[in-house]
């Protein structure tokens, strides 16, 4: 059996292109479009003030890198991936100023005029770009959000063409 190529490995499938939520929200609407409405049983339940929600798992990269806590931190990482699907990373050595610059770039991107963002729009055969990911049917319920998705690592899996045409740094 042949192993998949890198391109096949990261192919998340085709995604139906949907309108930008930012553009939909510019005009006053009398009612929320049906594809963004969740049935009552899917909506979050109200929580009493005394109820404590579980907190997002925190993974300490310094503990993962060396020291007496490697095994326990690996277990925490495994559990976070398995039970939550995401986690917060601390002690990662990324400077606060770089994170703030990155946050500013993200905010500036989403403030761009629609015509500029259209240059970065997803293509039906590629998951990268501006839009929504994993839209597989016209009846699918969608999140009320836009996103910009790129694959950066490993380098051979991402196209980075979107970054080359971006009006931002």
LUMMILO-946758 format. One record per residue: residue in one letter; z, y negated, x of N, C-alpha, C in turn. Coordinates in steps of 0.1 Angstrom, whole numbers, padded with zeros to 4 digits, always signed. Last residue first. Layout:
! residues N
aZYXZYXZYX;...
This chain:
! residues 169
x+0068-0431+0015+0070-0425+0028+0076-0411+0027;x+0043-0431-0012+0057-0434-0006+0058-0427+0007;x+0020-0423-0023+0021-0437-0019+0034-0441-0012;x+0007-0392-0012+0018-0400-0018+0018-0414-0014;x-0011-0376+0000-0016-0386-0009-0006-0394-0016;x+0006-0360+0016-0004-0368+0023-0010-0379+0013;x+0020-0346-0003+0027-0356+0005+0017-0365+0012;x+0001-0329-0013+0007-0339-0022+0014-0349-0014;x-0003-0311+0008-0014-0321+0004-0009-0332-0005;x+0015-0292+0013+0018-0305+0017+0007-0315+0015;x+0015-0264+0008+0002-0271+0011+0004-0285+0017;x+0036-0238+0021+0034-0251+0013+0020-0257+0017;x+0036-0217+0038+0036-0214+0024+0033-0227+0015;x+0039-0224+0065+0026-0218+0061+0025-0215+0046;x+0065-0234+0067+0054-0243+0067+0041-0237+0062;x+0088-0218+0044+0081-0219+0057+0069-0227+0056;x+0092-0252+0034+0094-0241+0043+0093-0228+0037;x+0082-0267+0012+0082-0272+0025+0084-0262+0036;x+0066-0270-0018+0071-0260-0009+0071-0265+0005;x+0074-0293-0043+0066-0289-0032+0074-0278-0024;x+0075-0309-0074+0078-0297-0067+0069-0295-0055;x+0089-0331-0095+0080-0331-0084+0084-0319-0075;x+0093-0334-0131+0097-0330-0118+0086-0331-0108;x+0107-0346-0161+0096-0344-0153+0101-0340-0139;x+0123-0335-0192+0123-0339-0178+0109-0338-0172;x+0135-0318-0214+0131-0332-0215+0132-0339-0201;x+0122-0285-0212+0132-0295-0209+0127-0309-0210;x+0106-0267-0239+0106-0274-0226+0118-0283-0224;x+0096-0237-0254+0106-0248-0254+0107-0254-0240;x+0063-0227-0260+0075-0226-0251+0083-0239-0253;x+0039-0228-0273+0051-0227-0281+0064-0227-0273;x+0020-0226-0253+0021-0239-0261+0033-0239-0270;x+0032-0211-0223+0027-0210-0237+0029-0224-0244;x+0042-0215-0198+0033-0204-0200+0027-0203-0214;x+0053-0234-0173+0050-0235-0187+0039-0225-0190;x+0064-0235-0147+0065-0223-0155+0063-0225-0170;x+0072-0270-0144+0069-0257-0138+0072-0246-0148;x+0057-0301-0149+0068-0292-0152+0063-0278-0147;x+0050-0328-0126+0048-0322-0140+0060-0313-0143;x+0035-0329-0095+0043-0336-0105+0040-0330-0118;x+0035-0301-0072+0030-0314-0077+0040-0319-0088;x+0028-0266-0072+0032-0278-0066+0027-0290-0073;x+0017-0244-0084+0030-0248-0089+0035-0261-0083;x-0017-0241-0094-0007-0243-0083+0006-0249-0089;x-0036-0241-0113-0035-0229-0104-0025-0230-0093;x-0036-0266-0125-0033-0254-0133-0030-0242-0125;x-0019-0290-0105-0031-0283-0108-0028-0270-0116;x+0002-0318-0110+0000-0304-0107-0014-0299-0111;x-0004-0350-0096-0002-0341-0108-0005-0327-0104;x-0007-0371-0080+0001-0361-0075+0004-0350-0086;x-0021-0390-0094-0027-0385-0082-0020-0373-0076;x-0002-0397-0113-0013-0388-0117-0021-0382-0105;x+0013-0416-0101+0019-0402-0102+0008-0392-0106;x-0003-0438-0105-0001-0433-0091+0005-0419-0091;x-0003-0440-0133-0016-0438-0126-0014-0433-0112;x+0024-0446-0138+0019-0433-0142+0005-0430-0135;x+0041-0463-0111+0032-0463-0123+0026-0449-0126;x+0073-0450-0099+0058-0454-0097+0051-0455-0111;x+0098-0441-0103+0095-0455-0108+0080-0459-0106;x+0098-0417-0090+0098-0417-0104+0097-0430-0111;x+0099-0427-0063+0088-0419-0068+0087-0420-0083;x+0123-0440-0062+0111-0448-0061+0099-0440-0066;x+0140-0417-0063+0141-0428-0074+0128-0436-0074;x+0132-0406-0039+0131-0398-0051+0131-0408-0063;x+0140-0425-0020+0126-0421-0022+0123-0414-0035;x+0168-0424-0025+0160-0437-0028+0145-0434-0029;x+0173-0399-0015+0176-0402-0029+0168-0414-0033;x+0166-0403+0012+0159-0393+0004+0161-0396-0011;x+0186-0421+0020+0172-0425+0021+0163-0416+0012;x+0209-0405+0016+0207-0418+0008+0192-0422+0008;x+0204-0386+0036+0205-0382+0022+0203-0394+0012;x+0205-0403+0058+0193-0395+0055+0193-0391+0041;x+0232-0411+0057+0221-0421+0056+0208-0414+0053;x+0246-0388+0060+0247-0394+0047+0236-0404+0046;x+0230-0362+0078+0236-0375+0078+0236-0381+0063;x+0238-0329+0077+0227-0338+0074+0234-0351+0072;x+0258-0309+0082+0254-0318+0093+0242-0327+0090;x+0270-0295+0062+0256-0291+0066+0250-0299+0077;x+0293-0294+0047+0294-0293+0062+0280-0288+0067;x+0282-0278+0017+0290-0288+0024+0290-0284+0039;x+0262-0272-0011+0264-0269+0003+0272-0281+0009;x+0265-0256-0042+0265-0269-0035+0268-0265-0020;x+0241-0234-0058+0254-0237-0052+0253-0251-0045;x+0225-0210-0080+0225-0222-0072+0239-0224-0067;x+0229-0187-0095+0215-0191-0091+0214-0203-0083;x+0253-0176-0104+0250-0189-0108+0235-0192-0105;x+0255-0149-0095+0261-0153-0108+0256-0166-0113;x+0240-0146-0071+0240-0136-0081+0244-0141-0095;x+0247-0169-0056+0233-0166-0059+0232-0156-0071;x+0275-0166-0055+0269-0178-0061+0255-0175-0065;x+0278-0141-0042+0283-0142-0055+0276-0155-0062;x+0267-0148-0017+0261-0137-0025+0265-0139-0039;x+0286-0168-0009+0272-0171-0011+0265-0161-0019;x+0309-0153-0008+0309-0164-0017+0294-0168-0020;x+0302-0135+0013+0305-0130+0000+0304-0141-0011;x+0300-0154+0034+0288-0146+0030+0290-0140+0016;x+0326-0161+0035+0317-0171+0031+0304-0165+0027;x+0337-0138+0045+0342-0142+0032+0332-0153+0027;x+0324-0136+0070+0323-0125+0060+0326-0130+0046;x+0331-0160+0084+0317-0157+0081+0316-0147+0070;x+0356-0169+0092+0353-0169+0078+0339-0165+0074;x+0360-0172+0119+0367-0161+0113+0363-0160+0098;x+0328-0184+0133+0343-0184+0130+0347-0172+0123;x+0297-0197+0121+0306-0191+0132+0320-0191+0127;x+0282-0203+0099+0276-0203+0112+0285-0196+0123;x+0297-0204+0076+0286-0193+0077+0281-0192+0092;x+0313-0226+0081+0319-0212+0080+0309-0201+0081;x+0293-0245+0079+0300-0243+0092+0307-0229+0092;x+0286-0244+0052+0276-0239+0063+0283-0237+0076;x+0302-0234+0025+0305-0242+0037+0296-0236+0048;x+0295-0238-0009+0293-0229+0003+0294-0238+0016;x+0308-0237-0040+0306-0245-0028+0305-0236-0016;x+0298-0233-0074+0303-0227-0062+0299-0237-0050;x+0309-0255-0100+0297-0250-0092+0303-0245-0079;x+0336-0245-0120+0329-0254-0112+0318-0247-0103;x+0340-0238-0156+0339-0233-0142+0332-0244-0133;x+0359-0261-0175+0347-0255-0172+0347-0249-0158;x+0388-0259-0194+0383-0261-0181+0370-0254-0179;x+0399-0274-0223+0392-0263-0218+0386-0267-0204;x+0410-0296-0235+0419-0288-0226+0412-0277-0219;x+0391-0307-0251+0395-0314-0239+0403-0306-0230;x+0367-0281-0261+0379-0289-0263+0383-0296-0250;x+0332-0286-0263+0344-0279-0256+0356-0288-0258;x+0304-0277-0282+0314-0287-0278+0326-0279-0273;x+0278-0258-0268+0289-0259-0278+0298-0270-0273;x+0243-0265-0264+0256-0263-0258+0267-0265-0269;x+0219-0246-0283+0225-0258-0279+0239-0256-0273;x+0210-0222-0293+0208-0224-0279+0214-0237-0274;x+0216-0223-0320+0223-0213-0313+0221-0215-0298;x+0198-0243-0329+0212-0246-0328+0219-0236-0320;x+0168-0245-0308+0175-0240-0320+0190-0242-0318;x+0158-0275-0293+0163-0262-0291+0170-0258-0305;x+0129-0295-0289+0141-0292-0297+0145-0277-0295;x+0105-0298-0276+0117-0302-0269+0130-0299-0276;x+0086-0291-0294+0087-0283-0282+0099-0286-0273;x+0087-0312-0314+0093-0298-0316+0095-0290-0304;x+0096-0344-0303+0086-0334-0305+0092-0320-0305;x+0120-0362-0323+0117-0355-0310+0106-0345-0312;x+0108-0390-0342+0115-0377-0341+0111-0370-0328;x+0098-0415-0337+0107-0413-0349+0115-0400-0349;x+0097-0432-0307+0093-0420-0315+0103-0419-0326;x+0083-0458-0288+0093-0454-0297+0088-0442-0305;x+0070-0449-0256+0067-0454-0269+0079-0449-0278;x+0081-0437-0233+0078-0451-0233+0076-0457-0247;x+0083-0410-0234+0095-0418-0238+0092-0433-0238;x+0059-0400-0225+0063-0398-0239+0074-0407-0243;x+0062-0407-0198+0052-0414-0206+0055-0412-0221;x+0082-0390-0191+0084-0404-0189+0074-0412-0197;x+0070-0365-0195+0081-0369-0204+0084-0384-0203;x+0036-0360-0193+0048-0365-0187+0058-0370-0197;x+0022-0331-0210+0023-0346-0207+0036-0349-0200;x+0014-0301-0190+0019-0308-0202+0021-0323-0199;x-0005-0274-0181-0002-0288-0178+0003-0294-0191;x+0008-0242-0176+0000-0251-0185+0005-0265-0182;x+0006-0225-0146+0014-0233-0155+0005-0242-0163;x+0003-0193-0130-0003-0206-0135+0006-0212-0145;x+0024-0181-0104+0016-0180-0116+0011-0194-0120;x+0036-0185-0081+0045-0184-0092+0037-0183-0105;x+0029-0173-0051+0022-0177-0063+0031-0174-0075;x+0041-0165-0027+0046-0177-0034+0039-0181-0046;x+0025-0142-0022+0040-0141-0023+0046-0153-0030;x+0000-0151-0018+0003-0143-0030+0018-0142-0032;x+0003-0164+0006-0002-0172-0006+0002-0164-0018;x+0010-0143+0023+0019-0154+0021+0016-0162+0008;x-0001-0112+0008-0003-0123+0018+0008-0134+0014;x+0017-0081+0003+0010-0093-0001+0009-0104+0010;x+0007-0051+0020+0017-0061+0017+0010-0073+0012;x-0009-0022+0006-0010-0034+0013+0002-0044+0010;x+0000+0012+0008+0000+0000+0000+0000-0012+0009;
